[in-house]
Amino acid sequence: MKHVSNLVNSIPIQNTTLVSILSILAVFGPFISVSGGFWDAINHLVNEPEFFWSIQHMVVYFGVFLVASAGVLGIILLIKKSVHKTLKTGILLVVSGAVIQLVAGFVDSIFHDMYGIDGLISWTHQPLELGLILAALGGFLVLKNKEHTKLKILIPFSIISFLFFTTWLVFNLGLIFGHTVQCIYIHVIFSSGCSIL
């Protein structure tokens, strides 16, 4: 462990630069993931065949890659012991969100191999969404610590993203518990989710 700490402390990039890059990745990564998710949902609407390595999923996982990269930077900062208070909390949320998304993404790959097309509601999609929320909230907290820099222009975007992702997860959880509502025509875009539950 001491060797890892020495290696991390020898990284020549300043902590403020690492925090800035982390915050940008943590804000834009979830947004890109959700954009790919909507694109994927539209493909479900037109009933195009789906497989895990579709372009839509690649967009989703590019966003996950950005969040995972933010998580790696966060781990570096935590090992350096150069962050405190809300900045540390924000970084821990980004790291947690990244880990949840990576695990859920791996399980989603297996799920697609076993069952093929899935719907909006699946045991792998909701953890991915939770990871998005944690990363977005972490990104907001990190940005709040950078509010006296040029990065403050991203704060409103991070707030809107966090609120949107949270609303999206609540909507999806509502579909899980609203069995009849889930299959009503207004939700036809997500109708393949009816068969999963």
N, C-alpha and C positions, 0 to 999 in steps of 0.2 A: 504494500500500500504506500509505503514511503517513496518507492521508486515512481509510482504513478503521480504522487503529489509533486515530486521534484520535476518530473517531465512536464506536468501541467504548468507549474510555476515558471518554467523556462520558455513558455510560449511568448513570443515577442510582442503580441498584440496587446494594447492597453485595455484595461477592464471597461472603460467607458465606450470604447469601440465595440467590444463584445456585447455589451448591454444594448447598444444601438442596433446592431445587426440582429440580435435576438428579438428585440421588440418588433422590428419590421417583419421578420419571418413569422413570428407568433401572431401578427395581425393579418398578414396576407395569406398565410398557409390555410387557415380554416376557411377563409373566403373562397379560395380556389377550390378547395375540397367540396364545398357546398355547391359551387357553380357546376362542377362535374356531376354532382349528385342530381341536380335539377336536369341536366342534359340527359342523364341516365333515365330519370323518370319520364322524360318526354319520349325517349326511345321505347319505354314500356308502353306508352300510349299508342304508338304506331305498330306495336307488336313485332318489332324487329327482333331477330334471334339475338340472344345474349350469351356471352361467355365472359369469364373473369377478366381476360386481357383485352377487353374492348377499349376503344379510345376514351370513352367516358370514364371508365374505371381508372385509366391511366392519369386523367386529369385529377380525379379524386386523390389518387395516391401520389401525384406530384405535390399536391397540397399537404398531404400527410408527410411527405419527405421534407418539405419546408419546416413543418412543425417539429419533426424529429431532429432536424438540423438545429433548430432553436433549442430543443431539449439538450442536445450535445453541448452547445455553447453554455447552457445553463448549468450543466454538470461541471464543466470547466470552471465556471465562476464560483460554484459552490465548493469545489475542491480547493480553489485558491482562497476561500474564506474572505472574499472581497465584497460580499453583499450582506445587507442587514435589513431587518424589519419588513416593510411591505414589498421591497424589491426582492427579498429572499422568498417571501410568500408567493409573489408573482412567478418567480422562476420555478419554484416547486410545482405550481399549478401547470405551467407549460410542460415541465418534464413529465408530470403525471398524465397530462392529456396526450402527450406524444406516445408514452408507453401503452396507454389504453388503445390508442388508434392503431399502433403497430400490431398488438396482439389481436385485436378485433379484425384487422385487415387480413392477417394470416388465417384466422378462423373463417373469414368470409371467402377466401380463396378455396379452402377445403369445402365449405358449404356449397359453392358454385360447382365444384367438381362432382359433388355427390348428388345435388338436386337440380342443377341447371339454373334457369331463370328464377329469380325471387322477386318479392314485392318490396314495397317501402318498409313494411313491418317484417323484420326478421331478427333472430337472436344475435346477429352480427352487426346489423345497421345501428341499433340503438346504442350499444357501447361506443361505436364510432362517433355518434352524435354527442355522447357525453364527453368523449375526448376532445371534440371540437369546442364544446362549451368551456371545459377547463382551460384549454389552450388560449381561447379568446379572452377569458377572464384574466388569466395570467398575463397575456399580452397587454391588456388594459392597465393592470397594476404596474407592470414594468414601465409602460409609457407615462403613467402618473409620476413616476420618479424621474422622468426625462422632460417634464412639462416646461422646463425653463430652457429648452433647446428647440431646434427647428422641428423635431419629431412631434411636438405638441399638436401639429395640424392633423395627426393621425388619431388623436384621442376621440373626437366625435365618431369617426369611422369605426373605431374599436368598440365603442359603446353600442352603436347601432348593430354591429355584427353580433356582439354578445347577446343582446336582447332578441335579435332575430333567431339565432341558433337555439336559445332557450325556448322561445315560443314554438319553434319547429319540433323540438323534442317533446314538449308538452302535447302538441297536436298529435304526434305519432303515438305517444303513450295513451292518449285519449282514444285513438283508433283501436288499440289493443283491448281496452275495456269496453268500447262501444261496438260490440260485435255486429249489431244490425246496421249501425251508421257506417261501419267500415265498408260495406258492400253497396251502399246507395250510389246511384248514378253519378252524383256530384263528385264522388271520389274514384271515378272510373280510371283515372290515370294511375291509381295505386291498386287497382283491383286484384292484381296477382297476389297481393298481400293477404287476400281473403283465404286463399288456399293454404297459406303457410301456417296459420293459426288453427 
